[in-house]
């Protein structure tokens, strides 16, 4: 049975740690104490590789995330989305 999750990244997200928390609390990556991008990347890739999952993430407001973290975040999601087009949907809020 396919797992389906919907999450929204909004102005309350002010750091990479906040991003990690939104993702881990929503799709249960198996480890909620992520503190670095490498761990986030690895757990996300494993999640989309091995789980029957569909995640729709809405980016409502990314203004609280600094430039370098935002670049890393977008790179990770873009790579995963291109590898798992049926499992990860990214949309911008209207």
Secondary structure, DSSP 8 states (H G I E B T S, - for coil): --EEEEEEE-TT--SHHHHHHHHHHHH--S-S---SHHHHHHHHHHHHHHS-EEEEEEES--TTS-HHHHHHHHHHHHHHHHH-TTTEEEEE--
